[in-house]
Amino acid sequence: RLKVPDFSKFKQGMNATVEDVASGSLFHCKVLQVSNEEDRVEAPVYVHYHGYESDYDEWVGADRIRSKALIWHEPGLPSDIMK
């Protein structure tokens, strides 16, 4: 079944872990911003990596975030919402 990420528990200042795409290594980071904008839907969380310059800050998506605050759920169908 299809599952979609829910970022509602993500807050500015919280800590998270992000996976590096190239190496698969995990890095600790701080959440700087969580966007609800449609153009940020693929990568809505802006993070700063602990111990690195701000040049490495980046927007990341659910595919790279490792955090208990990230919730996955099945999307409701329009008919489910009307009930």
C-alpha positions in Angstrom: 0.0 0.0 0.0 1.0 3.5 -0.7 2.3 5.5 2.3 3.0 9.2 2.4 5.2 11.1 4.8 3.7 13.4 7.5 6.1 16.1 8.6 3.8 17.7 11.2 6.0 16.6 14.1 9.0 18.3 12.7 9.8 21.5 14.4 12.5 24.1 14.0 15.5 23.4 16.3 14.9 19.7 16.7 17.6 17.2 15.9 17.4 14.5 13.2 19.6 12.2 11.2 20.0 12.4 7.5 21.4 9.8 5.1 24.0 11.0 2.6 23.0 10.0 -0.9 26.5 9.2 -2.2 27.9 7.2 0.7 24.9 6.0 2.7 26.5 7.5 5.8 24.3 9.0 8.4 24.8 12.6 9.7 23.3 14.3 12.7 21.7 17.6 11.9 19.4 20.3 13.3 16.1 21.3 11.5 16.2 24.9 10.5 12.9 25.1 8.7 10.0 23.0 7.7 8.1 24.2 4.6 4.5 23.6 3.6 5.0 25.2 0.2 4.0 23.1 -2.8 7.3 23.7 -4.5 9.1 22.1 -1.5 6.9 18.9 -1.3 9.8 16.6 -2.4 12.3 18.0 0.1 10.4 20.1 2.8 13.0 20.0 5.6 15.9 22.4 5.6 18.8 21.1 7.8 22.2 22.1 9.2 24.7 19.4 9.7 26.4 19.4 13.1 30.1 20.2 12.8 29.9 21.5 9.2 29.7 25.0 7.7 26.4 26.5 6.6 27.5 25.9 3.0 26.4 22.3 3.5 22.9 23.2 4.8 20.3 21.7 2.4 16.6 20.8 1.8 16.0 17.1 2.4 13.0 14.8 1.9 11.5 11.8 3.7 13.7 9.4 1.7 16.8 10.6 3.5 15.5 11.5 7.0 15.8 9.0 9.8 13.7 10.2 12.7 10.9 8.9 14.9 9.2 12.2 14.3 8.6 11.2 10.7 5.3 9.5 10.4 4.2 7.4 7.5 0.5 6.9 6.8 -1.9 5.8 4.1 -3.5 8.7 2.3 -7.3 9.1 2.7 -9.4 9.0 -0.4 -11.8 11.9 -1.1 -14.7 9.6 -0.3 -13.1 8.8 3.1 -12.9 12.5 4.0 -16.6 13.1 3.4 -17.7 10.4 5.9 
